[in-house]
């Protein structure tokens, strides 16, 4: 509660209005109450703050005035300490015709569709300011966090910025879809619109046909899929749709079991939501133009490629769909990082996607060796078509080495029957034949000179521990049966480590972090470590 001010004159705020704290356009909230508060003089505005950082839930001294969305997201504020925002035209003048200070220049950035800041570099500041002040030459505008709450005189927009193609309205006070429609109608050349961090109304009215809009970013806007189904009728040419951070749990098509329309949609971003069931994602499988599907940071545990029975059940007798349309027929990028996938069947199912070549599986249990998952080389070997894995390109050399290493790893652990091996390692027989690898384990039976030579691996050893000091790297030829425990002893001798107890890590090409080698009984062969591998020597902490 702020100190009462007898000089207060009630400002006109309405329930549901979006406001920000005066002087701090990043502190935004929704008006939930306007009127007196028992025990305090004057008019107060009850605000439910977006960031949840306030004082109460809308109740004060045993009396409820409104219901906030969280236990500490509500507070009462004097009207003069709130701003109802400014118009779009005022924001343009403020951002592009005001003289900017150094601090303001440092704050000038655009927010990418993936919520990353991209700085606007003012090279030739005076020339740029001169150009930007001539609004008719402006093709892209960033009006993020300026408190834009209205359009202003709508017919002025087109005359002021007639050539605008990209507009970033991240973090403003817009909520009405009719205002979005007005912006797009008045800017016929507008192709990309970012409305992230504007809490949009659930009642979608007044949204016209937006023929030219290609990219729409609705991250953290509170939109639900039923509203996506409504706005899609106004977006016949949409190519990119970003829906990050909207607490989406289900995909609910309007009139059937699958999502239809979106004829030109190439990229759908559903990152940072709460989708747990792959069946929800299968509802997107008939979007024929879909090339990129971003599902990082959801709650998926298992994925699969649907067979004909699953597709028949999914389509549920829909006759309007073209026959012969494969599920996800044009999908070439699938980002699944930061989910809860832990089974190898999910990994193997990715081979069934017809065009898939860019895959992210990082921060899943199945791809984290520290949590019992498989290392990068095994992922590459199991994924026959992957060209980019976890953001790193898979070169021809890395693929060949990974597949050979994987086959040798499986051979070293073969104890079951052939059917069991085929079930656990679907690509094993194919890769073994392709690379011409013998069935027998190395170093078994007679160990003549030729046999011993074939079992020697050239291993690069590199010290990285701070207290070990600077020591030149070594390359040693070691038997493939050398255990990690034995290698640690050898490293103590090679580098004269004396009292330092070493920890060993395998450095893999394309992998951002080295893999800890902590099983002292496992051999180099057991771990699939091949010739020319690099092992890092650190110290026990």
C-alpha positions as CSV (number, residue, x, y, z in Angstrom):
1,X,0.0,0.0,0.0
2,X,1.4,3.4,-1.0
3,X,1.1,6.5,1.2
4,X,-2.2,8.3,0.7
5,X,-2.1,11.5,-1.2
6,X,-4.8,14.0,-0.5
7,X,-4.0,15.7,-3.8
8,X,-5.1,12.6,-5.8
9,X,-7.5,13.2,-8.6
10,X,-9.1,10.0,-9.8
11,X,-7.8,9.0,-13.2
12,X,-10.1,7.0,-15.5
13,X,-9.0,3.4,-15.3
14,X,-11.3,0.5,-16.3
15,X,-11.4,-3.1,-15.3
16,X,-9.2,-5.3,-17.5
17,X,-7.1,-2.4,-18.7
18,X,-3.4,-3.0,-19.2
19,X,-1.1,-0.5,-17.3
20,X,2.5,-0.1,-16.3
21,X,4.2,1.4,-13.3
22,X,4.9,5.1,-14.0
23,X,8.5,5.4,-15.1
24,X,9.0,1.6,-15.5
25,X,7.3,0.3,-18.7
26,X,8.7,-3.2,-18.0
27,X,6.5,-3.5,-14.8
28,X,3.2,-4.3,-16.4
29,X,-0.1,-5.4,-15.0
30,X,-3.9,-5.6,-15.3
31,X,-6.4,-3.4,-13.5
32,X,-8.7,-5.6,-11.4
33,X,-10.3,-3.0,-9.1
34,X,-10.9,0.8,-9.0
35,X,-12.4,2.5,-6.0
36,X,-12.0,3.1,-2.3
37,X,-10.0,0.9,0.1
38,X,-11.3,0.6,3.7
39,X,-9.1,2.6,6.1
40,X,-7.5,4.7,3.4
41,X,-8.6,7.9,1.7
42,X,-9.1,8.6,-2.0
43,X,-9.3,6.3,-5.0
44,X,-7.1,3.3,-5.4
45,X,-6.4,1.0,-8.4
46,X,-6.0,-2.7,-7.7
47,X,-3.4,-4.1,-10.1
48,X,-2.5,-7.8,-10.8
49,X,1.2,-7.5,-11.8
50,X,2.4,-9.9,-14.5
51,X,5.7,-10.7,-12.8
52,X,4.0,-11.8,-9.6
53,X,6.2,-9.5,-7.5
54,X,3.8,-7.5,-5.3
55,X,2.1,-7.7,-1.9
56,X,-1.0,-9.8,-1.7
57,X,-3.6,-11.7,-3.8
58,X,-6.2,-8.9,-3.9
59,X,-7.4,-9.2,-0.3
60,X,-6.5,-6.6,2.4
61,X,-7.2,-6.6,6.1
62,X,-9.7,-9.5,5.8
63,X,-11.6,-8.0,2.8
64,X,-11.3,-9.2,-0.8
65,X,-11.3,-6.5,-3.5
66,X,-10.2,-8.7,-6.4
67,X,-8.6,-12.0,-7.2
68,X,-4.9,-11.9,-8.3
69,X,-3.3,-14.7,-10.3
70,X,-0.8,-15.5,-7.6
71,X,-0.5,-15.2,-3.9
72,X,1.7,-12.1,-4.0
73,X,0.9,-10.6,-7.4
74,X,-1.6,-7.9,-6.4
75,X,-1.2,-4.4,-4.9
76,X,-3.1,-1.1,-4.6
77,X,-1.6,1.8,-6.4
78,X,-2.6,5.5,-6.6
79,X,-3.8,6.4,-10.1
80,X,-1.0,9.0,-10.5
81,X,1.6,6.3,-10.1
82,X,0.3,4.3,-13.1
83,X,0.5,4.9,-16.8
84,X,-2.2,3.8,-19.3
85,X,0.4,4.0,-22.1
86,X,0.9,5.9,-25.3
87,X,-0.2,5.5,-28.9
88,X,1.7,3.7,-31.6
89,X,2.5,7.0,-33.4
90,X,3.7,8.6,-30.1
91,X,6.0,5.6,-29.6
92,X,7.4,6.0,-33.1
93,X,8.2,9.6,-32.4
94,X,9.7,8.8,-29.0
95,X,12.0,6.0,-30.4
96,X,13.1,7.5,-33.7
97,X,12.8,11.3,-33.4
98,X,14.0,11.8,-29.8
99,X,17.7,12.5,-29.1
100,X,19.1,9.3,-27.6
101,X,21.5,9.1,-24.7
102,X,24.3,6.6,-24.6
103,X,22.4,4.5,-22.0
104,X,19.3,4.5,-24.3
105,X,21.5,3.4,-27.2
106,X,22.7,0.5,-25.2
107,X,19.1,-0.5,-24.6
108,X,18.2,-0.4,-28.2
109,X,17.6,-4.0,-29.4
110,X,15.1,-6.1,-31.2
111,X,13.7,-9.3,-29.7
112,X,14.1,-12.3,-32.0
113,X,11.4,-14.9,-32.4
114,X,13.3,-17.2,-30.0
115,X,13.3,-14.4,-27.3
116,X,17.0,-13.5,-27.7
117,X,18.1,-9.8,-27.7
118,X,19.7,-8.7,-31.0
119,X,21.4,-5.4,-30.5
120,X,20.8,-2.5,-32.9
121,X,24.3,-1.1,-33.8
122,X,24.2,2.6,-34.6
123,X,27.0,2.8,-37.1
124,X,27.0,6.4,-38.6
125,X,24.6,7.6,-35.9
126,X,23.8,11.0,-37.4
127,X,23.2,9.6,-40.8
128,X,20.9,6.8,-39.4
129,X,19.0,9.3,-37.2
130,X,18.5,11.5,-40.2
131,X,17.2,8.5,-42.2
132,X,15.0,7.2,-39.4
133,X,13.5,10.6,-38.9
134,X,12.2,10.4,-42.4
135,X,9.5,7.8,-41.5
136,X,8.6,7.1,-45.1
137,X,12.0,5.3,-45.5
138,X,11.5,3.2,-42.4
139,X,11.1,-0.6,-43.2
140,X,11.6,-2.0,-39.7
141,X,10.7,-0.6,-36.3
142,X,11.4,-1.8,-32.8
143,X,9.0,-0.3,-30.2
144,X,9.6,-2.8,-27.5
145,X,8.7,-1.8,-23.9
146,X,7.5,1.7,-24.7
147,X,4.1,1.3,-23.2
148,X,2.1,1.2,-26.4
149,X,-1.5,0.7,-25.5
150,X,-3.4,2.1,-28.5
151,X,-3.1,2.8,-32.2
152,X,-3.9,6.5,-32.2
153,X,-5.4,8.0,-35.3
154,X,-5.5,4.8,-37.5
155,X,-5.4,6.4,-40.9
156,X,-2.2,8.3,-39.9
157,X,-0.2,5.1,-39.6
158,X,-0.1,4.4,-43.3
159,X,0.8,7.9,-44.2
160,X,3.6,8.1,-41.6
161,X,5.3,4.7,-42.1
162,X,4.0,3.5,-45.5
163,X,6.9,1.1,-46.2
164,X,7.1,-0.6,-42.8
165,X,7.6,-4.4,-43.3
166,X,8.7,-5.5,-39.8
167,X,7.3,-4.3,-36.5
168,X,8.4,-5.4,-33.0
169,X,5.9,-4.5,-30.3
170,X,7.4,-6.8,-27.6
171,X,6.4,-5.9,-24.0
172,X,3.7,-3.3,-24.6
173,X,0.2,-2.9,-23.3
174,X,-1.8,-4.0,-26.3
175,X,-4.5,-6.6,-25.6
176,X,-7.3,-6.2,-28.2
177,X,-7.1,-8.2,-31.4
178,X,-9.0,-5.4,-33.3
179,X,-6.0,-3.2,-32.7
180,X,-3.7,-5.8,-34.2
181,X,-6.1,-5.9,-37.2
182,X,-6.0,-2.2,-37.6
183,X,-2.2,-2.1,-37.6
184,X,-2.0,-4.7,-40.3
185,X,-4.7,-3.2,-42.5
186,X,-3.1,0.3,-42.2
187,X,0.4,-1.2,-43.1
188,X,-0.4,-3.4,-46.1
189,X,3.3,-4.2,-46.6
190,X,3.7,-5.5,-43.0
191,X,5.2,-9.1,-43.3
192,X,6.5,-9.7,-39.7
193,X,4.8,-8.7,-36.4
194,X,6.2,-9.5,-32.9
195,X,3.6,-9.2,-30.1
196,X,5.6,-11.1,-27.5
197,X,4.9,-10.2,-23.8
198,X,1.6,-8.5,-24.6
199,X,-1.2,-10.2,-22.7
200,X,-3.7,-10.7,-25.5
201,X,-7.5,-10.9,-24.9
202,X,-9.1,-14.4,-25.2
203,X,-12.1,-12.9,-27.0
204,X,-10.9,-12.5,-30.6
205,X,-13.1,-10.1,-32.4
206,X,-12.4,-7.6,-35.2
207,X,-9.5,-9.4,-36.8
208,X,-9.7,-9.0,-40.6
209,X,-8.1,-11.1,-43.3
210,X,-4.3,-10.4,-43.1
211,X,-3.2,-11.4,-46.6
212,X,0.5,-10.3,-46.4
213,X,1.5,-11.3,-42.9
214,X,4.2,-14.0,-43.1
215,X,5.7,-14.1,-39.6
216,X,3.6,-13.7,-36.3
217,X,5.3,-14.0,-32.9
218,X,3.0,-14.5,-30.0
219,X,5.4,-15.7,-27.3
220,X,4.2,-15.2,-23.7
221,X,0.9,-13.7,-24.7
222,X,-1.4,-16.2,-22.9
223,X,-2.9,-17.5,-26.1
224,X,-4.5,-20.9,-26.1
225,X,-4.8,-23.3,-29.1
226,X,-8.6,-22.7,-29.5
227,X,-7.6,-19.1,-30.2
228,X,-4.9,-20.1,-32.6
229,X,-7.7,-22.0,-34.5
230,X,-9.7,-18.7,-34.7
231,X,-6.8,-16.5,-35.9
232,X,-5.6,-19.0,-38.5
233,X,-8.6,-18.0,-40.6
234,X,-7.2,-14.5,-40.8
235,X,-3.7,-15.7,-41.7
236,X,-3.9,-17.4,-45.1
237,X,-0.2,-16.7,-46.0
238,X,1.4,-17.3,-42.6
239,X,4.8,-19.0,-42.8
240,X,6.2,-18.7,-39.3
241,X,4.1,-18.9,-36.1
242,X,5.9,-18.6,-32.7
243,X,3.9,-19.6,-29.6
244,X,6.6,-20.0,-26.9
245,X,5.8,-19.8,-23.2
246,X,2.0,-19.9,-23.3
247,X,1.5,-22.9,-20.9
248,X,0.0,-24.9,-23.8
249,X,-0.8,-28.5,-22.7
250,X,-3.0,-29.6,-25.6
251,X,-3.6,-28.9,-29.2
252,X,-7.3,-28.8,-29.8
253,X,-8.3,-28.6,-33.4
254,X,-11.6,-26.8,-34.0
255,X,-13.6,-29.2,-36.1
256,X,-11.6,-32.5,-36.4
257,X,-9.0,-34.6,-34.8
258,X,-6.1,-32.9,-36.7
259,X,-4.9,-29.4,-37.3
260,X,-5.9,-28.3,-40.8
261,X,-5.3,-25.1,-42.8
262,X,-2.0,-23.3,-42.4
263,X,-1.2,-24.2,-46.0
264,X,2.0,-22.3,-46.1
265,X,3.2,-22.7,-42.5
266,X,6.9,-23.7,-42.6
267,X,7.9,-23.1,-39.0
268,X,5.9,-23.7,-35.8
269,X,7.5,-22.8,-32.5
270,X,6.0,-24.4,-29.4
271,X,9.0,-24.2,-27.1
272,X,8.7,-23.7,-23.4
273,X,5.2,-25.0,-23.0
274,X,3.7,-27.9,-21.0
275,X,3.0,-30.5,-23.7
276,X,3.6,-34.0,-22.3
277,X,1.9,-36.4,-24.8
278,X,3.3,-37.0,-28.3
279,X,-0.3,-37.7,-29.4
280,X,-0.9,-33.9,-29.2
281,X,2.0,-33.3,-31.6
282,X,0.6,-35.9,-34.0
283,X,-2.3,-33.6,-34.6
284,X,0.2,-31.5,-36.6
285,X,1.3,-34.3,-38.8
286,X,-0.8,-33.4,-41.8
287,X,0.5,-29.8,-42.2
288,X,2.1,-30.4,-45.6
289,X,4.4,-27.4,-45.7
290,X,5.7,-27.7,-42.2
291,X,9.6,-27.9,-42.3
292,X,10.6,-26.9,-38.8
293,X,8.9,-27.9,-35.5
294,X,10.4,-26.5,-32.3
295,X,9.5,-28.4,-29.2
296,X,12.3,-27.6,-26.8
297,X,11.5,-27.3,-23.1
298,X,8.2,-29.3,-23.0
299,X,7.4,-32.4,-21.0
300,X,7.6,-35.1,-23.7
301,X,8.6,-38.6,-22.5
302,X,8.2,-40.7,-25.6
303,X,7.9,-40.0,-29.3
304,X,7.1,-42.3,-32.3
305,X,6.4,-42.1,-36.0
306,X,2.7,-43.2,-36.6
307,X,2.0,-46.3,-38.6
308,X,-0.9,-46.6,-41.0
309,X,-3.3,-47.8,-38.2
310,X,-2.4,-44.8,-36.0
311,X,-2.9,-42.4,-39.0
312,X,-6.2,-44.0,-39.9
313,X,-7.4,-43.6,-36.3
314,X,-6.1,-40.0,-36.2
315,X,-7.8,-39.0,-39.4
316,X,-11.0,-40.6,-38.2
317,X,-12.5,-40.8,-41.6
318,X,-11.6,-37.3,-42.8
319,X,-12.2,-37.5,-46.6
320,X,-11.0,-34.0,-47.5
321,X,-7.3,-34.9,-47.0
322,X,-5.3,-36.0,-50.0
323,X,-4.5,-39.7,-50.0
324,X,-0.9,-40.7,-49.7
325,X,0.1,-37.7,-47.6
326,X,2.8,-39.1,-45.2
327,X,2.8,-37.8,-41.7
328,X,5.3,-34.8,-41.3
329,X,6.2,-35.3,-45.0
330,X,8.3,-32.2,-45.3
331,X,9.6,-31.9,-41.8
332,X,13.4,-31.5,-41.8
333,X,14.1,-29.9,-38.4
334,X,12.8,-31.2,-35.1
335,X,14.0,-29.6,-31.9
336,X,13.3,-31.8,-28.8
337,X,15.9,-30.4,-26.3
338,X,15.1,-30.1,-22.7
339,X,12.3,-32.8,-22.6
340,X,12.1,-36.0,-20.6
341,X,12.8,-38.5,-23.3
342,X,14.7,-41.5,-21.9
343,X,14.1,-44.5,-24.3
344,X,16.1,-45.5,-27.3
345,X,12.9,-46.5,-29.2
346,X,12.1,-42.7,-29.4
347,X,15.6,-42.0,-30.8
348,X,15.3,-44.9,-33.4
349,X,11.8,-43.7,-34.5
350,X,13.3,-40.5,-35.8
351,X,14.7,-42.5,-38.8
352,X,11.1,-43.0,-40.0
353,X,10.5,-39.3,-40.6
354,X,10.9,-39.0,-44.4
355,X,12.9,-35.7,-44.6
356,X,14.3,-35.2,-41.0
357,X,18.0,-34.2,-40.9
358,X,18.3,-31.5,-38.2
359,X,17.6,-32.9,-34.7
360,X,18.1,-31.6,-31.2
361,X,18.0,-34.1,-28.3
362,X,20.3,-32.3,-25.8
363,X,19.1,-32.1,-22.1
364,X,17.1,-35.3,-22.4
365,X,18.0,-38.3,-20.2
366,X,18.5,-40.5,-23.3
367,X,21.2,-38.1,-24.6
368,X,23.0,-37.3,-21.3
369,X,25.7,-39.9,-20.5
370,X,25.8,-38.4,-17.0
371,X,22.3,-39.7,-16.4
372,X,22.8,-43.1,-18.1
373,X,22.1,-41.8,-21.6
374,X,24.1,-42.5,-24.8
375,X,27.0,-40.3,-26.1
376,X,27.0,-38.3,-29.3
377,X,28.7,-41.0,-31.4
378,X,25.9,-43.5,-30.6
379,X,23.2,-41.0,-31.5
380,X,24.9,-40.4,-34.9
381,X,25.1,-44.1,-35.6
382,X,21.5,-44.8,-34.7
383,X,20.2,-41.7,-36.6
384,X,20.9,-42.6,-40.3
385,X,19.9,-39.3,-41.9
386,X,20.9,-36.7,-39.3
387,X,23.1,-33.9,-40.7
388,X,22.9,-31.5,-37.8
389,X,22.8,-32.9,-34.2
390,X,22.3,-30.6,-31.2
391,X,23.2,-27.6,-33.4
392,X,26.5,-29.1,-34.6
393,X,27.1,-30.4,-38.1
394,X,27.8,-34.1,-38.6
395,X,30.6,-34.3,-41.1
396,X,31.2,-37.4,-43.3
397,X,34.2,-38.2,-41.3
398,X,32.4,-38.0,-38.0
399,X,29.6,-40.2,-39.3
400,X,32.0,-42.8,-40.5
401,X,34.0,-42.9,-37.3
402,X,30.8,-42.9,-35.1
403,X,29.3,-45.8,-37.0
404,X,32.5,-47.9,-36.9
405,X,32.9,-47.1,-33.2
406,X,29.3,-48.0,-32.5
407,X,29.5,-51.4,-34.3
408,X,32.6,-52.3,-32.3
409,X,30.9,-51.2,-29.1
410,X,27.9,-53.5,-29.8
411,X,30.2,-56.4,-30.8
412,X,32.1,-56.0,-27.5
413,X,28.9,-56.4,-25.6
414,X,27.2,-59.1,-27.6
415,X,25.8,-61.8,-25.3
416,X,22.3,-62.3,-26.5
417,X,20.7,-64.0,-29.5
418,X,20.6,-62.3,-32.9
419,X,16.9,-61.4,-32.5
420,X,17.6,-59.5,-29.3
421,X,20.5,-57.7,-30.9
422,X,18.4,-56.6,-33.8
423,X,15.7,-55.3,-31.4
424,X,18.1,-53.3,-29.3
425,X,20.3,-52.2,-32.2
426,X,18.2,-51.8,-35.3
427,X,21.0,-50.5,-37.5
428,X,23.8,-52.8,-36.2
429,X,23.6,-55.4,-39.0
430,X,23.3,-52.8,-41.7
431,X,26.3,-50.8,-40.4
432,X,28.4,-53.9,-39.8
433,X,28.0,-55.0,-43.4
434,X,28.4,-51.5,-44.8
435,X,31.8,-50.9,-43.1
436,X,33.0,-54.5,-43.5
437,X,33.6,-55.1,-39.8
438,X,34.4,-58.7,-38.6
439,X,32.1,-60.3,-36.0
440,X,34.8,-61.5,-33.6
441,X,35.9,-59.4,-30.6
442,X,39.5,-58.1,-31.0
443,X,42.2,-59.7,-29.0
444,X,40.4,-63.0,-28.4
445,X,42.0,-66.3,-29.2
446,X,45.6,-66.4,-30.5
447,X,47.3,-63.0,-29.9
448,X,50.1,-63.0,-32.5
449,X,51.9,-59.9,-33.5
450,X,49.5,-59.0,-36.4
451,X,46.5,-59.6,-34.0
452,X,48.1,-57.4,-31.3
453,X,48.8,-54.6,-33.8
454,X,45.2,-54.6,-35.1
455,X,44.1,-54.1,-31.5
456,X,46.2,-51.1,-30.7
457,X,44.6,-47.7,-30.6
458,X,46.3,-44.3,-31.1
459,X,45.1,-42.2,-28.2
460,X,45.8,-38.5,-27.7
461,X,46.2,-37.5,-24.1
462,X,45.9,-33.9,-23.0
463,X,46.2,-32.4,-19.5
464,X,43.7,-29.7,-18.5
465,X,43.8,-29.7,-14.7
466,X,44.9,-26.4,-13.1
467,X,47.2,-27.9,-10.6
468,X,48.8,-30.4,-13.0
469,X,50.6,-27.5,-14.7
470,X,51.5,-27.1,-18.4
471,X,52.5,-30.4,-19.9
472,X,52.7,-31.1,-23.6
473,X,50.1,-33.5,-25.0
474,X,51.1,-37.1,-25.7
475,X,49.9,-39.6,-28.3
476,X,50.2,-43.3,-27.1
477,X,49.3,-46.6,-28.7
478,X,47.3,-48.6,-26.3
479,X,45.5,-52.0,-26.5
480,X,41.8,-51.7,-27.1
481,X,41.3,-53.8,-23.9
482,X,43.0,-51.1,-21.7
483,X,40.6,-50.3,-18.9
484,X,39.9,-46.8,-17.6
485,X,41.4,-47.8,-14.3
486,X,44.6,-48.9,-16.0
487,X,44.7,-45.8,-18.2
488,X,44.5,-43.6,-15.1
489,X,47.6,-45.4,-13.7
490,X,49.4,-44.9,-17.0
491,X,48.5,-41.2,-17.1
492,X,50.0,-40.8,-13.6
493,X,53.2,-42.4,-15.0
494,X,53.2,-40.6,-18.4
495,X,52.7,-37.1,-16.8
496,X,54.4,-37.7,-13.5
497,X,51.3,-36.7,-11.5
498,X,52.6,-38.0,-8.2
499,X,49.9,-37.1,-5.6
500,X,47.3,-35.9,-8.1
501,X,44.4,-38.3,-8.7
502,X,43.3,-38.0,-12.3
503,X,39.8,-37.9,-13.8
504,X,39.4,-38.8,-17.4
505,X,37.1,-37.3,-20.0
506,X,36.5,-38.2,-23.6
507,X,36.4,-35.2,-26.0
508,X,34.1,-35.9,-28.9
509,X,33.9,-34.0,-32.2
510,X,30.8,-31.8,-32.3
511,X,29.9,-32.3,-28.6
512,X,29.9,-29.2,-26.5
513,X,30.9,-31.0,-23.3
514,X,33.4,-33.8,-22.8
515,X,32.1,-37.2,-21.4
516,X,33.3,-38.3,-18.0
517,X,34.9,-41.8,-18.0
518,X,34.1,-43.0,-14.5
519,X,33.7,-46.8,-15.0
520,X,37.2,-48.0,-14.1
521,X,36.4,-51.6,-15.2
522,X,35.3,-50.6,-18.7
523,X,37.8,-50.9,-21.5
524,X,38.4,-48.5,-24.4
525,X,36.8,-51.1,-26.6
526,X,33.7,-51.4,-24.3
527,X,33.3,-47.7,-24.5
528,X,33.6,-47.6,-28.3
529,X,36.7,-45.4,-28.1
530,X,38.5,-45.6,-31.4
531,X,41.9,-44.6,-32.8
532,X,42.7,-40.9,-32.8
533,X,40.4,-40.2,-29.9
534,X,41.3,-37.5,-27.5
535,X,41.2,-38.1,-23.7
536,X,41.4,-35.1,-21.3
537,X,43.1,-35.5,-17.9
538,X,41.7,-33.4,-15.1
539,X,42.2,-33.7,-11.4
540,X,39.8,-35.1,-8.8
541,X,38.0,-32.2,-7.0
